[in-house]
Amino acid sequence: MPVKVVLVGCGNMGYAMLAGWLASGRLAPQDVLVVEPTDVLRERAATLGVDAVADAGAIAEDVQPRLVIFAVKPQVILDIVPHYARFGGTATYLSVAAGTPIAAFERALGNSAAVIRCMPNTPAAIGKGMMVVVANTHVGEETSAFVRDLLAASGEVATIDDEALMDAVTAVSGSGPAYVFHFIECLTAAAQKAGLPADTAKLLAMQTVHGAASLAAESSDEPGELRRQVTSPNGTTAAALSVLMGENRLENLVSEAVEAARVRSVELGK
């Protein structure tokens, strides 16, 4: 059976990735087989035209995928992985489960298994994600390129060589959306304290963050230069930045937050 990808788990992240592959033309429905035990999620996947089964035992014997992707919760992934060891001769395994090291997959699948670990973040659900990948030595360059192209349907893709850096990745881009969401909350609250109606405060805060991030992404100027362009001497922006940047307040606070997340990621990976 000419299946290129077996997608194990089709919850929010798995479904978003699947929809992105199909919409971008990177894969056709017949290229993908979904394994999802939850009836409603399996039926949702089937509406995209792919075949979907309830468990690994329902996969036909002649299926030989190029890639097996695990998009399940970290708490259950190591119980699920051994059921797919039969594909190890031809397939590469890709995990998007947070905190599960490559060594854990090698123990479950054999030391010769080709394994890629990916840390996505939640904006991947709308094609605006940040995916960071690291692979073991059994993954070939052609397969790595195939995986990067698939993941690019969900946003930007970066590659690292040292798996230990995944803790820093988790702290920056994995947890990072929550930092931005909280900044939007804080800016909204500050706008309301300044007298703006709640709905207007929320709109101003959200669109300002969205617009500024989009401008930074599209501009050839560094963020620091964009900040300087907006800051007139002795103006309103300068007054605000004297609070945020005085004694490196915001820089230090963000650094402390990222370090706390990195340390916790290390602890969870033990």
KARA-V592785 format. One record per residue. N is the residue number from 1. RES is the residue in one letter. SS is DSSP state (~ for helix, > for strand, _ for the rest). OMEGA is omega in degrees with one decimal (NA if undefined). BURIAL is + if it has 9 or more other ideal C-beta (glycine too) atoms within 8 Angstrom, else -. Layout:
BEGIN
((N,RES,SS,OMEGA,BURIAL) (N,RES,SS,OMEGA,BURIAL))
END
This chain:
BEGIN
((1,M,_,-171.8,-) (2,P,_,177.8,-) (3,V,_,178.3,+) (4,K,_,-173.0,+) (5,V,>,166.6,+) (6,V,>,-179.5,+) (7,L,>,-177.9,+) (8,V,>,-176.0,+) (9,G,_,-179.5,+) (10,C,_,170.9,+) (11,G,_,-174.4,+) (12,N,~,-178.7,-) (13,M,~,-179.7,+) (14,G,~,-179.9,+) (15,Y,~,179.3,+) (16,A,~,177.8,+) (17,M,~,179.8,+) (18,L,~,179.9,+) (19,A,~,178.8,+) (20,G,~,178.2,+) (21,W,~,-176.6,+) (22,L,~,-178.4,+) (23,A,~,-178.0,-) (24,S,~,-178.0,-) (25,G,_,178.3,-) (26,R,_,174.8,+) (27,L,_,172.0,+) (28,A,_,-179.1,-) (29,P,~,-178.7,+) (30,Q,~,178.5,-) (31,D,~,-169.9,+) (32,V,>,170.1,+) (33,L,>,-179.3,+) (34,V,>,172.7,+) (35,V,>,-175.7,+) (36,E,_,-176.6,+) (37,P,_,-177.6,-) (38,T,_,-173.0,-) (39,D,~,-174.4,-) (40,V,~,178.8,-) (41,L,~,177.4,+) (42,R,~,178.8,+) (43,E,~,177.3,+) (44,R,~,178.3,+) (45,A,~,-178.1,+) (46,A,~,178.9,+) (47,T,_,177.0,-) (48,L,_,175.8,+) (49,G,_,-179.5,-) (50,V,_,170.5,+) (51,D,>,-178.2,-) (52,A,>,178.9,+) (53,V,>,-172.8,+) (54,A,_,-177.7,-) (55,D,_,-176.1,-) (56,A,~,-179.4,+) (57,G,~,-179.3,-) (58,A,~,178.7,-) (59,I,_,-178.0,+) (60,A,_,-176.8,-) (61,E,_,-175.9,-) (62,D,_,178.2,-) (63,V,_,178.8,+) (64,Q,_,-174.8,-) (65,P,_,172.9,+) (66,R,_,-173.8,+) (67,L,>,171.3,+) (68,V,>,-175.5,+) (69,I,>,177.2,+) (70,F,>,178.3,+) (71,A,_,-178.3,+) (72,V,_,-177.2,+) (73,K,_,-179.0,-) (74,P,~,-176.6,-) (75,Q,~,-175.0,-) (76,V,~,-169.2,-) (77,I,~,-176.2,+) (78,L,~,171.8,-) (79,D,~,-175.4,-) (80,I,~,-173.0,+) (81,V,~,-176.2,+) (82,P,~,-179.8,-) (83,H,~,-178.1,-) (84,Y,~,-179.4,+) (85,A,~,-177.8,+) (86,R,~,-178.2,-) (87,F,~,-173.0,+) (88,G,_,-178.7,+) (89,G,_,-175.5,-) (90,T,_,-171.8,-) (91,A,_,167.4,+) (92,T,>,-179.5,+) (93,Y,>,178.7,+) (94,L,>,179.0,+) (95,S,>,172.2,+) (96,V,_,178.4,+) (97,A,_,-177.0,+) (98,A,_,169.0,-) (99,G,_,-178.9,+) (100,T,_,-174.5,+) (101,P,_,178.5,+) (102,I,~,-178.6,+) (103,A,~,179.1,-) (104,A,~,177.1,+) (105,F,~,178.5,+) (106,E,~,176.9,+) (107,R,~,-177.5,-) (108,A,~,-172.8,+) (109,L,~,-175.6,+) (110,G,_,-175.1,-) (111,N,_,-179.2,-) (112,S,_,-178.5,-) (113,A,_,175.3,+) (114,A,>,-171.9,+) (115,V,>,173.2,+) (116,I,>,176.4,+) (117,R,>,-178.6,+) (118,C,>,171.6,+) (119,M,>,174.7,+) (120,P,_,168.3,+) (121,N,_,-169.1,+) (122,T,~,176.5,-) (123,P,~,174.3,+) (124,A,~,-179.4,+) (125,A,~,177.6,+) (126,I,~,177.9,-) (127,G,_,-178.2,-) (128,K,_,-173.4,-) (129,G,>,171.6,+) (130,M,>,179.4,+) (131,M,>,177.8,+) (132,V,>,-176.1,+) (133,V,>,172.2,+) (134,V,>,-174.6,+) (135,A,>,172.4,+) (136,N,_,-171.1,+) (137,T,_,-178.0,-) (138,H,_,-178.5,-) (139,V,_,-179.5,+) (140,G,_,-177.4,-) (141,E,~,-179.7,-) (142,E,~,177.7,-) (143,T,~,177.5,+) (144,S,~,179.3,+) (145,A,~,177.7,-) (146,F,~,-179.8,+) (147,V,~,179.6,+) (148,R,~,179.5,+) (149,D,~,177.2,-) (150,L,~,-177.1,+) (151,L,~,-179.3,+) (152,A,~,175.4,+) (153,A,~,-178.2,+) (154,S,~,179.2,+) (155,G,>,-179.8,+) (156,E,>,-178.7,-) (157,V,>,174.9,+) (158,A,>,-179.5,-) (159,T,>,173.1,+) (160,I,_,-179.0,+) (161,D,_,-176.5,-) (162,D,_,-176.9,-) (163,E,~,-179.9,+) (164,A,~,179.3,-) (165,L,~,178.3,+) (166,M,~,176.5,+) (167,D,~,176.0,+) (168,A,~,176.5,+) (169,V,~,178.6,+) (170,T,~,-176.5,+) (171,A,~,-177.1,+) (172,V,~,-174.7,+) (173,S,~,178.4,+) (174,G,~,178.6,+) (175,S,_,-173.1,+) (176,G,~,178.1,+) (177,P,~,178.9,+) (178,A,~,177.8,-) (179,Y,~,-179.0,+) (180,V,~,177.9,+) (181,F,~,-180.0,-) (182,H,~,176.4,-) (183,F,~,177.0,+) (184,I,~,176.7,+) (185,E,~,-177.4,-) (186,C,~,-179.8,-) (187,L,~,176.3,+) (188,T,~,179.6,+) (189,A,~,179.2,+) (190,A,~,178.2,-) (191,A,~,178.3,+) (192,Q,~,177.5,+) (193,K,~,178.8,-) (194,A,_,173.6,-) (195,G,_,-178.4,-) (196,L,_,174.8,+) (197,P,_,-173.5,-) (198,A,~,-177.1,-) (199,D,~,177.5,-) (200,T,~,178.7,+) (201,A,~,-179.9,+) (202,K,~,179.8,+) (203,L,~,-178.9,-) (204,L,~,-178.4,+) (205,A,~,-176.0,+) (206,M,~,-177.0,+) (207,Q,~,177.6,-) (208,T,~,178.2,+) (209,V,~,-179.6,+) (210,H,~,-178.4,-) (211,G,~,-179.4,-) (212,A,~,178.8,-) (213,A,~,179.0,-) (214,S,~,178.6,-) (215,L,~,179.4,+) (216,A,~,-178.6,+) (217,A,~,-174.4,-) (218,E,~,-176.8,-) (219,S,_,174.6,-) (220,S,_,179.1,-) (221,D,_,175.6,-) (222,E,_,178.3,-) (223,P,~,178.9,-) (224,G,~,178.6,-) (225,E,~,176.5,-) (226,L,~,177.2,+) (227,R,~,-179.3,+) (228,R,~,-179.5,-) (229,Q,~,-177.7,-) (230,V,~,-171.0,-) (231,T,_,174.7,+) (232,S,_,178.9,-) (233,P,_,178.2,-) (234,N,_,179.8,-) (235,G,_,-176.5,-) (236,T,~,-179.6,-) (237,T,~,178.1,+) (238,A,~,178.7,+) (239,A,~,179.6,-) (240,A,~,-177.9,-) (241,L,~,176.8,+) (242,S,~,175.7,-) (243,V,~,-176.3,-) (244,L,~,-173.9,-) (245,M,~,178.0,+) (246,G,~,-177.2,-) (247,E,~,179.3,-) (248,N,~,-173.9,-) (249,R,~,-175.5,+) (250,L,~,178.9,-) (251,E,~,-179.6,-) (252,N,~,-179.1,+) (253,L,~,179.3,-) (254,V,~,178.0,+) (255,S,~,178.2,-) (256,E,~,-179.9,-) (257,A,~,179.7,+) (258,V,~,179.4,+) (259,E,~,177.4,+) (260,A,~,178.9,+) (261,A,~,179.8,+) (262,R,~,179.7,+) (263,V,~,179.5,-) (264,R,~,177.0,-) (265,S,~,176.3,+) (266,V,~,-179.0,+) (267,E,~,-177.9,-) (268,L,~,-178.6,-) (269,G,_,-178.4,-) (270,K,_,NA,-))
END
